[in-house]
Amino acid sequence: MRGLFVDVYFPQALFPQGAMALVLAVAGVYSVIAQVVVQRRRELAIRVTAGYLSARRAADVDSMTALKAE
């Protein structure tokens, strides 16, 4: 029964080392996807922070202009 499990789920032609090769292949793909996701989140955080700081700077300039006008 165990041999059937290995033959069905881990074909020897694709994964000569068996289950360990499959685990390493899946882990490698997951690692690449995780790196891309982390990079995208980092870029988004930088853009959001830059937008917030820009809006805050513009609000400060507007308030200073309003104070000078009074």
C-alpha positions as CSV (number, residue, x, y, z in Angstrom):
1,M,0.0,0.0,0.0
2,R,2.8,2.4,0.8
3,G,4.4,1.8,-2.6
4,L,1.1,2.7,-4.3
5,F,1.0,6.0,-2.4
6,V,4.5,6.9,-3.5
7,D,3.9,5.9,-7.1
8,V,0.6,7.8,-7.3
9,Y,1.5,11.0,-5.5
10,F,5.3,11.2,-6.2
11,P,6.0,9.9,-9.7
12,Q,9.6,8.7,-9.8
13,A,10.1,10.1,-13.3
14,L,9.4,13.7,-12.1
15,F,10.9,13.4,-8.6
16,P,13.7,10.8,-8.6
17,Q,14.4,11.5,-4.9
18,G,10.8,11.1,-3.9
19,A,8.9,13.2,-1.5
20,M,11.8,15.3,-0.4
21,A,12.3,16.7,-3.9
22,L,8.6,17.6,-4.0
23,V,8.8,19.4,-0.7
24,L,11.9,21.3,-1.7
25,A,10.3,22.3,-5.0
26,V,7.1,23.6,-3.3
27,A,9.2,25.4,-0.7
28,G,11.2,27.1,-3.4
29,V,8.2,28.3,-5.3
30,Y,6.6,29.5,-2.1
31,S,9.8,31.4,-1.2
32,V,9.8,33.2,-4.5
33,I,6.1,34.2,-4.2
34,A,6.6,35.3,-0.6
35,Q,9.6,37.5,-1.6
36,V,7.5,39.2,-4.3
37,V,4.6,39.8,-1.9
38,V,6.9,41.3,0.7
39,Q,8.5,43.6,-1.9
40,R,5.1,44.8,-3.2
41,R,3.9,45.5,0.3
42,R,7.1,47.4,1.0
43,E,6.7,49.5,-2.1
44,L,3.0,50.2,-1.3
45,A,4.0,51.3,2.3
46,I,6.6,53.7,0.9
47,R,4.0,55.2,-1.5
48,V,1.4,55.6,1.2
49,T,3.9,57.2,3.6
50,A,5.1,59.5,0.9
51,G,1.6,60.5,0.0
52,Y,0.7,61.1,3.7
53,L,3.8,63.3,4.2
54,S,3.1,65.2,1.0
55,A,-0.5,65.9,2.0
56,R,0.6,66.9,5.5
57,R,3.3,69.3,4.1
58,A,0.7,70.8,1.8
59,A,-1.7,71.3,4.8
60,D,1.1,73.0,6.8
61,V,1.8,75.3,3.9
62,D,-1.9,76.2,3.6
63,S,-2.2,76.8,7.3
64,M,0.9,79.0,7.3
65,T,-0.5,80.9,4.3
66,A,-3.8,81.4,6.1
67,L,-2.0,82.7,9.2
68,K,0.0,85.2,7.2
69,A,-3.1,86.4,5.4
70,E,-4.7,87.3,8.7
